[in-house]
Amino acid sequence: MSLPNREFDAIMAEYEELRRFHKSQLDEKLRKIYEAHPSILENRIAANENAAERARAAIRKDADAIARLSDERDALEAERQELLADAGLTEEDFLPVYTCPACRDTGYVDGKKCRCFKRREREVLYRDSHLESVLEEENFGTLRTDLYDRTSPDGSPSQYERMLEVIEICHSFAENFDYEHKNLLFYGQTGVGKTFLTNCIAKALLDSGHSVLYFSAISLFDLFSESLSRSANKTAENPLFALYEADLVIIDDLGTELKNSFTTGQLFHLINERLLLKKSTIISTNLLLNDLGEQYTERTASRILSCYEPILLTGADLRIKMKLEREQ
């Protein structure tokens, strides 16, 4: 799945509206042509009648009638070309104009999505992701490895070496997304690049036509609270519906939200449901792994720790580094 069903239907409705619009334009154009040149309309009516008679003659297998009507067809066509030339018109004046000539405003060419459909699809996916503006600045193309510390006093892998491994994990996650169901848990102190890396993955997947939803933990738990007043069923009317449907859900800064028994129960339900549906989720948090059970429930922590790949990020605060760099 990539584009949610309701969004797909909305795009197809846009195409239908385009076709209606262009048909109405053509109808009005033809009305003016026939009003100004009634002989062209008479020729068209005669040609249509000829076609109907030829079809009936073919059913009867009346060779003489077919030959006579074919000659009449050719004469009508010759007459039409003369009439068009006298009026300064061409056959193109009688054809519809399409916004996309490749698919004729259907969205598909030879059963495959047209490039115009794919472009519109990306626009919708970016809009719905809640990440449209930030991904212009935070993606694999803008990822700066020069910010990572290359020193290692104790002989263990430096932040730079570790982050190269993590970046490779992120690339692999995005590249193999359609073939391997995985979930990631980024954890570590503030400013080490957790959110940036999730944004890199999000952009790669959005650009390849996947649906991605980003929520800060605060906004997600607000959504859980809002769902109290809606149907609990996974229907389009439920504000949580998109969370079950999206190819990837990103929950950022888990642990910063205000919690209660209902919202923590909803978090477990979301995590568990997406696991059952084999839908990928990425969580980032400042919490240590041991704190998950205390902050939420043991069964929530168990689901995360057993089904997500934990990725610890350490090192200096990259945000402070970049701020000092800008000030200099």
NORRA-V222046 format. One record per pair of residues at least 12 apart in sequence whose C-alpha atoms are under 10 Angstrom apart, sorted by the first residue. I is the first residue (numbers start at 0). J is the second residue. D is the distance in whole Angstrom. If there is no record, write none. Layout:
I/J/D ; I/J/D
//
This chain:
0/177/10 ; 0/208/9 ; 0/209/7 ; 0/210/8 ; 0/244/8 ; 0/245/8 ; 0/246/7 ; 0/278/10 ; 1/120/9 ; 1/124/9 ; 1/204/10 ; 1/205/9 ; 1/207/9 ; 1/208/6 ; 1/209/4 ; 1/210/5 ; 1/211/9 ; 1/244/9 ; 1/245/7 ; 1/246/6 ; 1/247/10 ; 2/120/7 ; 2/121/9 ; 2/123/8 ; 2/124/7 ; 2/208/8 ; 2/209/7 ; 2/210/6 ; 2/211/10 ; 2/244/9 ; 2/245/8 ; 2/246/9 ; 3/123/10 ; 3/124/9 ; 3/209/10 ; 3/210/7 ; 3/241/8 ; 3/244/7 ; 3/245/7 ; 3/246/9 ; 4/235/10 ; 4/244/9 ; 5/235/8 ; 5/241/10 ; 6/120/9 ; 6/123/8 ; 6/124/9 ; 6/127/10 ; 7/116/10 ; 7/120/8 ; 7/123/9 ; 9/123/10 ; 10/106/9 ; 10/116/8 ; 10/119/8 ; 10/120/8 ; 10/123/9 ; 11/104/9 ; 11/105/8 ; 11/106/7 ; 11/116/9 ; 12/105/10 ; 13/104/9 ; 13/105/10 ; 13/106/10 ; 14/98/9 ; 14/99/10 ; 14/103/9 ; 14/104/6 ; 14/105/6 ; 14/106/7 ; 14/116/9 ; 15/104/8 ; 15/105/8 ; 15/106/10 ; 16/104/9 ; 17/97/8 ; 17/98/8 ; 17/99/10 ; 17/103/10 ; 17/104/7 ; 17/105/9 ; 18/95/9 ; 18/96/9 ; 18/97/8 ; 18/98/9 ; 18/103/8 ; 18/104/6 ; 18/105/8 ; 20/96/10 ; 20/97/10 ; 21/95/7 ; 21/96/6 ; 21/97/7 ; 21/98/8 ; 21/104/10 ; 22/94/10 ; 22/95/7 ; 22/96/8 ; 22/97/9 ; 23/95/9 ; 24/95/8 ; 24/96/9 ; 25/92/9 ; 25/93/7 ; 25/94/7 ; 25/95/6 ; 25/96/8 ; 26/93/9 ; 26/95/9 ; 28/92/8 ; 28/93/8 ; 28/95/10 ; 29/92/8 ; 29/93/7 ; 29/94/10 ; 32/86/9 ; 32/88/9 ; 32/92/9 ; 32/93/9 ; 35/86/9 ; 36/82/9 ; 36/83/9 ; 36/85/10 ; 36/86/8 ; 38/78/10 ; 38/79/9 ; 38/82/8 ; 38/83/10 ; 39/78/9 ; 39/79/7 ; 39/80/10 ; 39/81/10 ; 39/82/6 ; 39/83/8 ; 39/86/9 ; 40/79/10 ; 41/79/10 ; 42/75/7 ; 42/76/8 ; 42/78/8 ; 42/79/7 ; 42/82/9 ; 43/75/9 ; 43/76/9 ; 43/79/8 ; 45/71/10 ; 45/72/9 ; 45/75/8 ; 46/71/9 ; 46/72/7 ; 46/73/10 ; 46/74/10 ; 46/75/6 ; 46/76/8 ; 46/79/9 ; 47/72/9 ; 48/72/10 ; 49/68/7 ; 49/69/8 ; 49/71/8 ; 49/72/7 ; 49/75/9 ; 50/68/8 ; 50/69/9 ; 50/71/10 ; 50/72/8 ; 52/64/9 ; 52/65/9 ; 52/68/8 ; 53/65/6 ; 53/66/9 ; 53/67/9 ; 53/68/6 ; 53/69/8 ; 53/72/9 ; 54/68/10 ; 56/68/9 ; 98/115/9 ; 99/113/9 ; 99/114/9 ; 99/115/7 ; 99/116/10 ; 101/113/7 ; 101/114/9 ; 101/115/9 ; 102/114/9 ; 102/115/8 ; 102/116/9 ; 104/116/9 ; 106/119/10 ; 117/206/10 ; 117/207/10 ; 117/208/8 ; 118/206/10 ; 118/208/9 ; 120/205/10 ; 120/206/10 ; 120/208/7 ; 120/209/9 ; 120/210/10 ; 121/205/7 ; 121/206/7 ; 121/207/8 ; 121/208/6 ; 121/209/9 ; 121/210/9 ; 122/205/9 ; 122/206/10 ; 122/208/10 ; 123/205/10 ; 123/208/10 ; 123/210/9 ; 124/204/10 ; 124/205/7 ; 124/206/9 ; 124/208/8 ; 124/209/7 ; 124/210/6 ; 124/211/7 ; 124/212/9 ; 124/245/10 ; 125/201/10 ; 125/202/9 ; 125/205/7 ; 125/206/9 ; 125/208/10 ; 125/209/10 ; 125/210/8 ; 125/211/8 ; 125/212/9 ; 126/211/10 ; 126/212/10 ; 127/210/8 ; 127/211/8 ; 127/212/7 ; 127/213/9 ; 127/241/10 ; 128/201/9 ; 128/202/10 ; 128/205/8 ; 128/210/7 ; 128/211/5 ; 128/212/4 ; 128/213/6 ; 128/214/9 ; 128/245/9 ; 128/247/10 ; 128/248/9 ; 128/249/9 ; 129/211/9 ; 129/212/7 ; 129/213/6 ; 129/214/8 ; 130/198/8 ; 130/201/8 ; 130/202/9 ; 130/211/9 ; 130/212/8 ; 130/213/7 ; 130/214/9 ; 131/202/9 ; 131/205/10 ; 133/195/10 ; 133/198/8 ; 133/202/10 ; 134/195/9 ; 134/198/6 ; 134/199/8 ; 134/200/10 ; 134/201/8 ; 134/202/6 ; 134/203/10 ; 135/198/10 ; 135/202/9 ; 136/195/9 ; 136/198/9 ; 136/199/10 ; 137/194/9 ; 137/195/6 ; 137/196/8 ; 137/197/9 ; 137/198/6 ; 137/199/6 ; 137/200/10 ; 137/201/10 ; 137/202/8 ; 138/195/7 ; 138/196/8 ; 138/197/9 ; 138/198/6 ; 138/199/4 ; 138/200/8 ; 138/201/8 ; 138/202/6 ; 138/203/8 ; 139/166/9 ; 139/169/9 ; 139/170/9 ; 139/195/9 ; 139/196/8 ; 139/198/9 ; 139/199/5 ; 139/200/8 ; 139/201/10 ; 139/202/8 ; 139/203/8 ; 140/199/8 ; 141/195/10 ; 141/199/9 ; 142/166/9 ; 142/192/10 ; 142/195/8 ; 142/196/8 ; 142/199/8 ; 144/158/10 ; 144/159/7 ; 144/160/10 ; 144/162/8 ; 144/163/8 ; 144/166/10 ; 145/159/8 ; 146/158/10 ; 146/159/8 ; 146/315/9 ; 146/316/10 ; 146/317/7 ; 146/318/10 ; 146/320/7 ; 146/321/8 ; 147/159/5 ; 147/160/9 ; 147/161/9 ; 147/162/8 ; 147/163/9 ; 147/191/9 ; 147/313/10 ; 147/314/8 ; 147/315/8 ; 147/316/10 ; 147/317/8 ; 147/320/10 ; 148/160/9 ; 148/161/10 ; 148/162/10 ; 148/314/7 ; 148/315/7 ; 148/317/10 ; 149/161/10 ; 157/313/10 ; 157/314/9 ; 158/191/10 ; 158/312/8 ; 158/313/7 ; 158/314/6 ; 158/315/9 ; 159/314/9 ; 161/311/9 ; 161/312/8 ; 161/313/9 ; 161/314/10 ; 162/191/10 ; 162/192/9 ; 162/311/10 ; 162/312/8 ; 162/313/9 ; 162/314/10 ; 165/185/10 ; 165/196/9 ; 165/310/8 ; 165/311/9 ; 165/312/9 ; 166/196/8 ; 166/199/9 ; 166/200/10 ; 168/183/10 ; 168/310/9 ; 169/183/9 ; 169/196/7 ; 169/197/8 ; 169/199/8 ; 169/200/6 ; 169/203/10 ; 170/196/10 ; 170/199/9 ; 170/200/7 ; 170/203/9 ; 171/200/10 ; 172/200/8 ; 172/203/10 ; 172/204/10 ; 172/279/10 ; 173/199/9 ; 173/200/6 ; 173/201/8 ; 173/202/9 ; 173/203/6 ; 173/204/6 ; 173/205/10 ; 173/207/9 ; 174/200/9 ; 174/203/8 ; 174/204/8 ; 174/207/9 ; 176/204/8 ; 176/209/9 ; 176/246/9 ; 176/247/10 ; 176/279/9 ; 177/204/10 ; 177/209/10 ; 177/246/10 ; 179/277/10 ; 179/279/9 ; 180/274/9 ; 180/277/6 ; 180/278/7 ; 180/279/6 ; 180/280/10 ; 181/274/9 ; 181/277/8 ; 181/278/8 ; 181/279/6 ; 181/280/8 ; 181/281/9 ; 181/306/8 ; 181/307/7 ; 181/308/8 ; 182/247/9 ; 182/248/10 ; 182/249/10 ; 182/274/9 ; 182/277/10 ; 182/278/9 ; 182/279/5 ; 182/280/5 ; 182/281/6 ; 182/282/8 ; 182/303/9 ; 182/306/7 ; 182/307/5 ; 182/308/6 ; 182/309/9 ; 183/197/9 ; 183/249/10 ; 183/279/8 ; 183/280/7 ; 183/281/5 ; 183/282/6 ; 183/283/8 ; 183/303/9 ; 183/304/10 ; 183/306/9 ; 183/307/5 ; 183/308/5 ; 183/309/6 ; 183/310/7 ; 184/197/10 ; 184/250/10 ; 184/280/9 ; 184/281/6 ; 184/282/5 ; 184/283/6 ; 184/284/8 ; 184/288/10 ; 184/303/8 ; 184/304/8 ; 184/306/10 ; 184/307/6 ; 184/308/6 ; 184/309/5 ; 184/310/6 ; 184/311/8 ; 185/197/9 ; 185/251/9 ; 185/252/10 ; 185/281/8 ; 185/282/6 ; 185/283/5 ; 185/284/6 ; 185/285/9 ; 185/286/10 ; 185/307/10 ; 185/308/8 ; 185/309/6 ; 185/310/5 ; 185/311/6 ; 185/312/7 ; 186/252/9 ; 186/253/10 ; 186/282/8 ; 186/283/6 ; 186/284/5 ; 186/285/6 ; 186/286/7 ; 186/287/7 ; 186/288/8 ; 186/309/7 ; 186/310/6 ; 186/311/5 ; 186/312/6 ; 186/313/9 ; 187/283/8 ; 187/284/7 ; 187/285/5 ; 187/286/7 ; 187/287/7 ; 187/288/10 ; 187/310/8 ; 187/311/6 ; 187/312/5 ; 187/313/6 ; 187/314/9 ; 188/284/8 ; 188/285/5 ; 188/286/8 ; 188/287/9 ; 188/311/9 ; 188/312/7 ; 188/313/7 ; 188/314/8 ; 188/315/9 ; 188/316/8 ; 189/252/9 ; 189/284/9 ; 189/285/6 ; 189/286/10 ; 189/312/10 ; 189/313/9 ; 189/314/10 ; 189/315/9 ; 189/316/7 ; 189/317/9 ; 189/318/9 ; 190/285/10 ; 190/312/10 ; 190/313/9 ; 190/314/9 ; 190/315/8 ; 190/316/5 ; 190/317/5 ; 190/318/6 ; 190/319/8 ; 190/320/10 ; 191/311/10 ; 191/312/6 ; 191/313/6 ; 191/314/6 ; 191/315/7 ; 191/316/5 ; 191/317/6 ; 191/318/8 ; 191/319/10 ; 192/283/10 ; 192/312/8 ; 192/313/9 ; 192/314/10 ; 192/315/10 ; 192/316/8 ; 192/317/7 ; 192/318/8 ; 193/251/9 ; 193/252/9 ; 193/282/9 ; 193/283/6 ; 193/284/8 ; 193/285/9 ; 193/310/9 ; 193/311/9 ; 193/312/7 ; 193/313/10 ; 194/249/10 ; 194/250/10 ; 194/251/7 ; 194/252/8 ; 194/282/9 ; 194/283/7 ; 194/284/9 ; 196/283/10 ; 197/213/9 ; 197/249/7 ; 197/250/9 ; 197/251/9 ; 197/281/7 ; 197/282/9 ; 197/283/8 ; 198/213/9 ; 198/249/9 ; 200/247/10 ; 200/249/10 ; 200/281/10 ; 201/213/9 ; 201/247/8 ; 201/248/9 ; 201/249/8 ; 201/281/10 ; 204/246/9 ; 204/247/9 ; 205/246/10 ; 205/247/10 ; 208/246/10 ; 209/245/8 ; 209/246/6 ; 209/247/8 ; 210/241/10 ; 210/244/9 ; 210/245/5 ; 210/246/5 ; 210/247/6 ; 210/248/9 ; 211/241/10 ; 211/242/9 ; 211/244/10 ; 211/245/6 ; 211/246/6 ; 211/247/5 ; 211/248/6 ; 211/249/8 ; 211/279/10 ; 211/280/10 ; 212/241/8 ; 212/242/7 ; 212/244/10 ; 212/245/7 ; 212/246/8 ; 212/247/6 ; 212/248/5 ; 212/249/6 ; 212/250/9 ; 212/280/10 ; 213/242/10 ; 213/247/9 ; 213/248/6 ; 213/249/5 ; 213/250/6 ; 213/251/8 ; 213/281/9 ; 214/242/10 ; 214/248/8 ; 214/249/6 ; 214/250/5 ; 214/251/6 ; 214/252/9 ; 214/253/10 ; 214/282/10 ; 215/249/8 ; 215/250/6 ; 215/251/5 ; 215/252/6 ; 215/253/7 ; 215/255/9 ; 215/256/9 ; 215/282/10 ; 215/283/9 ; 216/249/9 ; 216/250/6 ; 216/251/6 ; 216/252/6 ; 216/253/5 ; 216/254/7 ; 216/255/7 ; 216/256/6 ; 216/257/9 ; 216/266/10 ; 216/282/9 ; 216/283/9 ; 216/284/9 ; 217/250/9 ; 217/251/9 ; 217/252/8 ; 217/253/8 ; 217/254/9 ; 217/255/7 ; 217/256/5 ; 217/257/7 ; 217/258/9 ; 218/250/9 ; 218/251/10 ; 218/256/8 ; 219/239/9 ; 219/242/10 ; 219/250/8 ; 219/251/9 ; 219/253/10 ; 219/256/9 ; 219/262/9 ; 219/265/10 ; 219/266/9 ; 220/253/10 ; 220/256/7 ; 220/257/8 ; 220/258/8 ; 220/259/9 ; 220/261/10 ; 220/262/6 ; 220/263/8 ; 220/265/9 ; 220/266/8 ; 221/256/9 ; 221/257/9 ; 221/258/10 ; 221/262/9 ; 222/238/7 ; 222/239/7 ; 222/262/9 ; 222/265/10 ; 223/238/8 ; 223/239/7 ; 223/261/8 ; 223/262/6 ; 223/263/9 ; 223/264/9 ; 223/265/7 ; 223/266/8 ; 224/258/10 ; 224/259/10 ; 224/261/8 ; 224/262/7 ; 224/265/9 ; 225/237/9 ; 225/238/8 ; 225/239/9 ; 226/238/6 ; 226/239/7 ; 226/240/10 ; 226/262/10 ; 226/265/10 ; 227/261/9 ; 227/262/10 ; 239/265/10 ; 239/269/9 ; 242/269/8 ; 242/270/10 ; 242/272/10 ; 242/273/9 ; 242/278/10 ; 242/280/10 ; 243/269/7 ; 243/270/9 ; 243/272/7 ; 243/273/6 ; 243/276/8 ; 243/278/8 ; 244/273/9 ; 244/276/9 ; 244/278/8 ; 245/273/9 ; 245/278/8 ; 245/279/9 ; 245/280/10 ; 246/273/10 ; 246/277/9 ; 246/278/6 ; 246/279/7 ; 246/280/8 ; 247/273/9 ; 247/278/7 ; 247/279/5 ; 247/280/6 ; 247/281/8 ; 248/270/10 ; 248/273/9 ; 248/278/8 ; 248/279/7 ; 248/280/5 ; 248/281/6 ; 248/282/8 ; 249/279/9 ; 249/280/6 ; 249/281/5 ; 249/282/6 ; 249/283/8 ; 250/280/8 ; 250/281/6 ; 250/282/5 ; 250/283/6 ; 250/284/9 ; 251/281/8 ; 251/282/6 ; 251/283/5 ; 251/284/7 ; 251/285/10 ; 252/282/8 ; 252/283/5 ; 252/284/5 ; 252/285/7 ; 252/286/9 ; 253/282/7 ; 253/283/6 ; 253/284/5 ; 253/285/7 ; 253/286/8 ; 253/291/9 ; 253/294/10 ; 254/283/9 ; 254/284/7 ; 254/285/7 ; 254/286/7 ; 254/290/9 ; 254/291/8 ; 254/294/7 ; 254/295/9 ; 255/284/8 ; 255/285/9 ; 255/286/9 ; 258/294/9 ; 258/295/9 ; 259/295/9 ; 260/295/9 ; 260/296/10 ; 262/295/10 ; 263/294/9 ; 263/295/6 ; 263/296/8 ; 263/299/9 ; 264/295/9 ; 264/296/8 ; 264/299/9 ; 266/295/9 ; 266/296/10 ; 266/299/8 ; 267/295/9 ; 267/296/8 ; 267/298/8 ; 267/299/5 ; 267/300/9 ; 267/302/8 ; 267/303/9 ; 268/299/9 ; 270/299/8 ; 270/302/8 ; 270/303/8 ; 270/306/10 ; 271/298/10 ; 271/299/8 ; 271/302/7 ; 271/303/9 ; 271/306/10 ; 274/302/9 ; 274/303/10 ; 274/306/8 ; 274/307/10 ; 279/307/9 ; 280/307/8 ; 281/307/8 ; 281/308/9 ; 282/303/9 ; 282/307/9 ; 282/309/9 ; 283/309/10 ; 283/310/9 ; 285/312/10 ; 287/311/9 ; 288/300/8 ; 288/303/10 ; 288/304/8 ; 288/309/9 ; 288/311/10 ; 289/304/10 ; 291/303/9 ; 291/304/9 ; 292/304/10
//
